[in-house]
């Protein structure tokens, strides 16, 4: 039986081709976040909490971008299975137009209403004041980051993944170096604290866009996208794009808002809980190194296979990918438990904050397999197979109907201990795992979204 599992050599070749570079990209992002939290953490709990809360607006925007890119990939992956490049270009044009409008809105909020945004996530005057100044600067980088990220996500569907390593490695070095120079005041520059961190972030994001633009218009050969395509009046795919991509976009936006609501619930409880949650969020990003790699590879493989009309093969490959996801979840659980002590030892926080962080990381380890299954099933199998509406329902409804209400009641009404509050805030993982596994095992998730197109 094990021999049968490894028979599909094309499948494993494509999985490695996509999953490993994406995992490497996410590890680079993890290293960037880790460096940021370590450097800013040296300034104190208030500064660390302020940066975390200020980044929530950008977090929601990034999830929208991920949803926009992933929603576009629902169609692009299947079109690539048919080698229909003309339709892929049209999908990209629609994606860029929507992205431009949304980025303008979020940039406006960051630059003009930073205090109001910060007040949503914290009731600490010190946190709000520091975060307001940080958000006003970091919002300048939204445009650079969003267009680079969306393009990289789309390129994965046509098996172009290595460019992401170049982009994020460059960004990592620029961000860490400028953090060191500007936050602490080296090489003759004054120490500017978290403001220096914000400036470093904007410059790093600008470098990402520059590299992506050069690659897309000079070296990319699968899609050959041209700038003039953004100005084409007739597209012909708007209706189909809204039908198949919109559920993913709404899914990620509502999920992002839900995650921001969780951050607000935590932020209004205590600065120590907030700081501990920030530290553990970095650990969660370490888990995403493997999960996002597997999820991205799953979406492309399943989408390409369905687009080629090989529906039965798509189901078989989905089952294999599910097994891989469960295995990754088990491995990461062990890693979290092993790394919990060494990672926490790097931070200079109060004993209460460290206690909370230690407890939360234990819960993260226990729930790691559920996180892996959710990533592979929702982001990978269901979206790649064209069942984006059910994926959205499974991802969003348990979060808003169960986890957020229970978390709020546990933390602000019932007065439960921090670990129990965190468990309630993550209780949606149990429900969505049951929903998605049931859907996949019944086999009704395969939908060729290209069949309705002209």
MOURDA-V432043 format. One record per backbone hydrogen bond with DSSP energy under -0.5 kcal/mol. CO is the residue of the C=O (numbers start at 1). NH is the residue of the N-H. E is the energy in kcal/mol with one decimal. If there is no record, write none. Layout:
co:CO nh:NH e:E
co:CO nh:NH e:E
//
This chain:
co:1 nh:5 e:-1.6
co:2 nh:6 e:-1.2
co:4 nh:7 e:-1.2
co:7 nh:9 e:-1.8
co:8 nh:12 e:-1.7
co:9 nh:13 e:-2.3
co:10 nh:14 e:-2.4
co:11 nh:15 e:-2.5
co:12 nh:16 e:-2.3
co:13 nh:17 e:-2.2
co:14 nh:18 e:-1.7
co:15 nh:19 e:-3.1
co:16 nh:20 e:-1.3
co:18 nh:22 e:-1.9
co:19 nh:23 e:-2.9
co:20 nh:24 e:-2.6
co:21 nh:25 e:-2.5
co:22 nh:26 e:-2.5
co:23 nh:27 e:-2.1
co:24 nh:28 e:-2.0
co:25 nh:29 e:-2.1
co:26 nh:30 e:-2.4
co:27 nh:31 e:-2.6
co:28 nh:32 e:-2.2
co:29 nh:33 e:-2.5
co:30 nh:34 e:-3.0
co:31 nh:35 e:-2.4
co:32 nh:36 e:-2.3
co:33 nh:37 e:-2.8
co:34 nh:38 e:-2.4
co:35 nh:39 e:-2.5
co:36 nh:40 e:-3.0
co:37 nh:41 e:-2.2
co:38 nh:42 e:-0.8
co:39 nh:42 e:-0.6
co:40 nh:43 e:-1.8
co:40 nh:44 e:-0.5
co:41 nh:44 e:-0.8
co:44 nh:48 e:-1.9
co:45 nh:49 e:-2.8
co:46 nh:50 e:-2.5
co:47 nh:51 e:-2.3
co:48 nh:52 e:-2.0
co:49 nh:53 e:-2.6
co:50 nh:54 e:-2.6
co:51 nh:55 e:-1.8
co:53 nh:56 e:-1.3
co:54 nh:57 e:-0.7
co:54 nh:58 e:-0.5
co:55 nh:59 e:-2.3
co:56 nh:60 e:-2.3
co:57 nh:61 e:-2.1
co:58 nh:62 e:-2.9
co:59 nh:63 e:-2.1
co:60 nh:64 e:-2.0
co:61 nh:65 e:-2.5
co:62 nh:66 e:-2.7
co:63 nh:67 e:-2.8
co:64 nh:68 e:-3.0
co:65 nh:69 e:-3.1
co:66 nh:70 e:-3.0
co:67 nh:71 e:-2.9
co:68 nh:72 e:-2.1
co:69 nh:73 e:-1.9
co:70 nh:74 e:-1.1
co:71 nh:75 e:-0.7
co:72 nh:75 e:-0.8
co:72 nh:76 e:-2.8
co:73 nh:77 e:-2.4
co:75 nh:79 e:-2.6
co:76 nh:80 e:-2.6
co:77 nh:81 e:-1.2
co:78 nh:82 e:-0.9
co:79 nh:82 e:-0.5
co:79 nh:83 e:-0.6
co:79 nh:84 e:-2.5
co:83 nh:85 e:-1.2
co:84 nh:88 e:-1.2
co:85 nh:89 e:-2.2
co:86 nh:90 e:-1.5
co:87 nh:91 e:-2.2
co:88 nh:92 e:-2.2
co:89 nh:93 e:-2.0
co:90 nh:94 e:-2.0
co:91 nh:95 e:-2.2
co:92 nh:96 e:-2.5
co:93 nh:97 e:-2.0
co:94 nh:98 e:-2.1
co:95 nh:99 e:-2.4
co:96 nh:100 e:-2.2
co:97 nh:101 e:-1.5
co:98 nh:102 e:-2.0
co:99 nh:103 e:-2.7
co:100 nh:104 e:-1.7
co:101 nh:105 e:-1.5
co:102 nh:106 e:-2.3
co:103 nh:107 e:-2.5
co:104 nh:108 e:-2.1
co:105 nh:109 e:-1.9
co:106 nh:110 e:-2.3
co:107 nh:111 e:-2.3
co:108 nh:112 e:-2.5
co:109 nh:113 e:-1.9
co:113 nh:117 e:-1.9
co:114 nh:118 e:-2.5
co:115 nh:119 e:-2.1
co:116 nh:120 e:-0.7
co:117 nh:120 e:-0.9
co:117 nh:121 e:-0.7
co:118 nh:121 e:-0.8
co:118 nh:122 e:-1.1
co:123 nh:125 e:-0.6
co:124 nh:128 e:-2.6
co:125 nh:129 e:-2.5
co:126 nh:130 e:-2.3
co:127 nh:131 e:-2.6
co:128 nh:132 e:-2.1
co:129 nh:133 e:-1.4
co:130 nh:134 e:-1.8
co:131 nh:135 e:-2.8
co:132 nh:136 e:-1.8
co:133 nh:137 e:-0.9
co:134 nh:137 e:-0.6
co:134 nh:138 e:-2.6
co:135 nh:139 e:-2.0
co:137 nh:140 e:-1.8
co:138 nh:141 e:-1.7
co:139 nh:142 e:-1.3
co:141 nh:145 e:-2.2
co:142 nh:146 e:-2.6
co:143 nh:147 e:-1.8
co:144 nh:148 e:-1.6
co:145 nh:149 e:-2.6
co:146 nh:150 e:-2.5
co:147 nh:151 e:-1.6
co:148 nh:152 e:-2.1
co:149 nh:153 e:-2.2
co:150 nh:154 e:-2.0
co:151 nh:155 e:-2.3
co:152 nh:156 e:-1.1
co:153 nh:157 e:-0.6
co:154 nh:157 e:-1.2
co:155 nh:158 e:-1.0
co:155 nh:160 e:-2.6
co:156 nh:159 e:-2.1
co:159 nh:161 e:-0.7
co:161 nh:164 e:-1.2
co:162 nh:165 e:-1.0
co:162 nh:166 e:-1.2
co:163 nh:167 e:-2.3
co:164 nh:168 e:-2.6
co:165 nh:169 e:-2.1
co:166 nh:170 e:-1.9
co:167 nh:171 e:-2.1
co:168 nh:172 e:-2.3
co:169 nh:173 e:-2.2
co:170 nh:174 e:-2.3
co:171 nh:175 e:-2.8
co:172 nh:176 e:-2.7
co:173 nh:177 e:-2.2
co:174 nh:178 e:-2.5
co:175 nh:179 e:-2.3
co:176 nh:180 e:-2.3
co:177 nh:181 e:-2.1
co:178 nh:182 e:-3.3
co:179 nh:183 e:-2.5
co:179 nh:184 e:-0.7
co:180 nh:184 e:-0.6
co:181 nh:185 e:-0.7
co:181 nh:186 e:-1.9
co:182 nh:192 e:-3.0
co:183 nh:193 e:-1.6
co:186 nh:189 e:-2.0
co:190 nh:192 e:-0.6
co:192 nh:195 e:-1.4
co:193 nh:196 e:-0.8
co:193 nh:197 e:-1.2
co:194 nh:198 e:-1.9
co:195 nh:199 e:-2.2
co:196 nh:200 e:-2.3
co:197 nh:201 e:-2.0
co:198 nh:202 e:-2.1
co:199 nh:203 e:-2.1
co:200 nh:204 e:-2.2
co:201 nh:205 e:-2.4
co:202 nh:206 e:-2.1
co:203 nh:207 e:-1.7
co:204 nh:208 e:-1.5
co:205 nh:209 e:-1.8
co:206 nh:210 e:-2.0
co:207 nh:211 e:-1.9
co:208 nh:212 e:-2.2
co:209 nh:213 e:-2.8
co:210 nh:214 e:-2.1
co:211 nh:215 e:-2.3
co:212 nh:216 e:-3.0
co:213 nh:217 e:-2.1
co:214 nh:218 e:-1.1
co:215 nh:219 e:-2.0
co:215 nh:220 e:-2.1
co:226 nh:229 e:-1.6
co:227 nh:230 e:-1.7
co:228 nh:231 e:-1.4
co:229 nh:232 e:-1.1
co:233 nh:235 e:-0.5
co:237 nh:241 e:-2.9
co:238 nh:242 e:-2.6
co:239 nh:243 e:-1.7
co:240 nh:244 e:-2.2
co:241 nh:245 e:-2.8
co:241 nh:246 e:-1.0
co:245 nh:248 e:-0.6
co:245 nh:249 e:-2.1
co:246 nh:250 e:-3.0
co:247 nh:251 e:-2.3
co:248 nh:252 e:-2.6
co:249 nh:253 e:-2.3
co:250 nh:254 e:-2.9
co:251 nh:255 e:-2.4
co:252 nh:256 e:-2.6
co:253 nh:257 e:-2.4
co:254 nh:258 e:-2.2
co:255 nh:259 e:-2.5
co:256 nh:260 e:-2.3
co:257 nh:261 e:-2.1
co:258 nh:262 e:-2.1
co:259 nh:263 e:-2.2
co:260 nh:264 e:-2.1
co:261 nh:265 e:-2.5
co:262 nh:266 e:-2.4
co:263 nh:267 e:-3.0
co:264 nh:268 e:-2.0
co:266 nh:269 e:-1.5
co:266 nh:270 e:-1.5
co:267 nh:123 e:-0.5
co:270 nh:274 e:-1.9
co:271 nh:275 e:-2.7
co:272 nh:276 e:-2.5
co:273 nh:277 e:-2.5
co:274 nh:278 e:-2.0
co:275 nh:279 e:-2.1
co:276 nh:280 e:-2.4
co:277 nh:281 e:-1.7
co:278 nh:282 e:-1.1
co:279 nh:282 e:-0.5
co:279 nh:283 e:-1.2
co:280 nh:284 e:-2.4
co:281 nh:285 e:-1.7
co:282 nh:286 e:-1.4
co:283 nh:287 e:-1.7
co:284 nh:288 e:-1.7
co:285 nh:289 e:-0.6
co:286 nh:289 e:-1.0
co:286 nh:290 e:-0.6
co:287 nh:290 e:-0.9
co:287 nh:291 e:-1.9
co:288 nh:292 e:-2.6
co:288 nh:293 e:-0.5
co:289 nh:293 e:-0.9
co:290 nh:294 e:-2.5
co:291 nh:295 e:-3.0
co:292 nh:296 e:-2.9
co:293 nh:297 e:-2.1
co:294 nh:298 e:-2.4
co:295 nh:299 e:-2.3
co:296 nh:300 e:-2.0
co:297 nh:301 e:-2.7
co:298 nh:302 e:-2.8
co:299 nh:303 e:-2.2
co:300 nh:304 e:-3.0
co:301 nh:305 e:-2.2
co:302 nh:306 e:-2.6
co:303 nh:307 e:-2.7
co:304 nh:308 e:-1.5
co:305 nh:310 e:-2.1
co:306 nh:309 e:-1.9
co:309 nh:311 e:-1.2
co:310 nh:314 e:-1.8
co:311 nh:315 e:-1.8
co:312 nh:316 e:-2.0
co:313 nh:317 e:-2.6
co:314 nh:318 e:-2.1
co:315 nh:319 e:-1.8
co:316 nh:320 e:-1.7
co:317 nh:321 e:-2.5
co:318 nh:322 e:-2.0
co:319 nh:323 e:-1.8
co:320 nh:324 e:-2.3
co:321 nh:325 e:-2.3
co:322 nh:326 e:-2.1
co:323 nh:327 e:-2.2
co:324 nh:328 e:-2.4
co:325 nh:329 e:-2.1
co:326 nh:330 e:-1.9
co:327 nh:331 e:-2.2
co:328 nh:332 e:-2.5
co:329 nh:333 e:-1.6
co:330 nh:334 e:-1.5
co:331 nh:335 e:-2.0
co:332 nh:336 e:-2.5
co:333 nh:337 e:-1.8
co:334 nh:338 e:-2.1
co:335 nh:339 e:-2.7
co:336 nh:340 e:-1.5
co:339 nh:343 e:-2.6
co:340 nh:344 e:-2.2
co:341 nh:345 e:-1.8
co:343 nh:346 e:-1.5
co:344 nh:347 e:-1.5
co:347 nh:349 e:-0.7
co:350 nh:354 e:-2.2
co:351 nh:355 e:-2.1
co:352 nh:356 e:-2.4
co:353 nh:357 e:-2.5
co:354 nh:358 e:-2.2
co:355 nh:359 e:-2.1
co:356 nh:360 e:-2.7
co:357 nh:361 e:-2.3
co:358 nh:362 e:-1.3
co:359 nh:363 e:-1.6
co:360 nh:364 e:-2.5
co:361 nh:365 e:-2.1
co:362 nh:366 e:-1.8
co:363 nh:367 e:-2.2
co:364 nh:368 e:-0.6
co:365 nh:368 e:-0.7
co:367 nh:371 e:-2.0
co:368 nh:372 e:-2.3
co:369 nh:373 e:-2.3
co:370 nh:374 e:-2.3
co:371 nh:375 e:-2.2
co:372 nh:376 e:-2.3
co:373 nh:377 e:-2.7
co:374 nh:378 e:-2.5
co:374 nh:379 e:-0.7
co:375 nh:379 e:-0.8
co:375 nh:380 e:-1.2
co:376 nh:381 e:-2.9
co:377 nh:382 e:-3.2
co:378 nh:383 e:-1.2
co:380 nh:384 e:-2.1
co:381 nh:385 e:-2.2
co:382 nh:387 e:-2.5
co:383 nh:386 e:-1.5
co:385 nh:447 e:-3.4
co:386 nh:388 e:-0.8
co:387 nh:391 e:-1.7
co:388 nh:392 e:-2.0
co:389 nh:393 e:-2.1
co:390 nh:394 e:-2.8
co:391 nh:395 e:-1.7
co:392 nh:396 e:-2.4
co:393 nh:397 e:-1.8
co:396 nh:400 e:-2.4
co:397 nh:401 e:-2.9
co:398 nh:402 e:-1.5
co:398 nh:403 e:-2.1
co:399 nh:404 e:-2.6
co:402 nh:406 e:-2.4
co:403 nh:407 e:-2.7
co:404 nh:408 e:-2.5
co:405 nh:409 e:-2.5
co:406 nh:410 e:-2.7
co:407 nh:411 e:-2.1
co:408 nh:412 e:-3.1
co:408 nh:413 e:-0.5
co:409 nh:413 e:-1.6
co:409 nh:414 e:-3.8
co:410 nh:416 e:-2.9
co:417 nh:421 e:-2.1
co:418 nh:422 e:-2.4
co:419 nh:423 e:-2.0
co:420 nh:424 e:-2.2
co:421 nh:425 e:-2.0
co:422 nh:426 e:-1.0
co:423 nh:426 e:-0.7
co:424 nh:427 e:-1.2
co:426 nh:429 e:-1.6
co:427 nh:430 e:-0.8
co:427 nh:431 e:-0.9
co:428 nh:432 e:-2.7
co:429 nh:433 e:-1.8
co:430 nh:434 e:-1.6
co:431 nh:435 e:-2.3
co:432 nh:436 e:-2.5
co:433 nh:437 e:-2.2
co:434 nh:438 e:-1.9
co:435 nh:439 e:-1.9
co:436 nh:440 e:-2.5
co:437 nh:441 e:-2.5
co:438 nh:442 e:-1.4
co:439 nh:443 e:-0.8
co:439 nh:444 e:-0.7
co:440 nh:443 e:-0.8
co:443 nh:446 e:-0.6
co:445 nh:447 e:-0.6
co:447 nh:449 e:-1.1
co:448 nh:451 e:-1.1
co:450 nh:453 e:-1.3
//
